[in-house]
Amino acid sequence: FRVGSCYDYMMFDPVNHKVNKIIQQPLILMDVALFEMASKIFNNDDKYDYMRREALKVKEICHFYKGDFVLLWHNNQLSKKEQKNLYLELIK
């Protein structure tokens, strides 16, 4: 929740001090941030259980508030079976 919201919003032009017609969909979760956070805590496969729990919590919060769960997942983060399984679970 970088901008503190899971809802689309109109972008603001700070130079001209007006709202643009561009709609921003805020990024909620990024794979690299999730892996980085888990790697600082765990050194083994327990990190995938932790990442799964934390990611699903965030997804549930978005759905509870009827917001959008916008996920950024880089294709190079699909090389391990655990990464792919987590990704597939999150996009359900």
SVG drawing of the C-alpha trace seen along z (x, -y; Angstrom):
<svg xmlns="http://www.w3.org/2000/svg" viewBox="-16 -25 36 52">
<polyline fill="none" stroke="black" stroke-width="0.4" points="0.0,0.0 2.6,-2.5 0.1,-5.3 -2.1,-4.0 -4.9,-2.8 -6.0,0.2 -8.4,-1.9 -7.8,-3.5 -7.4,-7.3 -6.8,-10.2 -3.2,-11.4 -2.4,-14.9 -0.2,-17.2 2.0,-19.2 3.3,-21.5 -0.1,-22.7 -1.8,-22.1 -4.7,-20.1 -6.0,-16.6 -5.1,-14.6 -7.3,-12.2 -4.7,-9.5 -6.0,-6.8 -3.4,-5.2 -3.8,-1.7 -1.6,-1.5 0.8,1.3 0.0,3.4 2.6,6.1 5.8,6.8 7.6,10.1 11.1,8.7 10.0,6.9 8.3,10.0 11.4,12.2 13.7,9.6 11.7,9.3 11.5,13.1 15.1,13.6 16.1,11.3 14.1,13.5 14.6,17.0 17.4,18.9 15.5,22.0 12.2,23.1 10.3,21.7 10.5,18.4 7.9,19.6 5.4,20.4 6.0,16.9 5.7,15.2 2.5,17.1 0.9,16.1 1.9,12.4 0.9,12.1 -2.5,13.7 -3.1,11.3 -2.5,8.3 -4.7,9.8 -7.5,10.5 -7.3,6.9 -7.8,5.6 -10.8,7.8 -12.3,6.9 -12.3,3.3 -13.5,4.1 -10.2,2.8 -7.9,4.1 -5.0,6.4 -2.4,5.3 0.5,7.7 3.9,7.1 5.6,10.5 8.7,10.6 9.1,13.6 12.6,14.3 10.9,15.0 9.1,18.1 12.2,20.3 11.6,22.3 8.6,24.5 7.8,22.7 7.8,19.3 5.6,20.5 3.1,22.1 2.9,18.9 2.3,16.8 -0.4,19.1 -2.1,19.0 -2.0,15.2 -3.6,14.7 -6.6,17.0"/>
</svg>
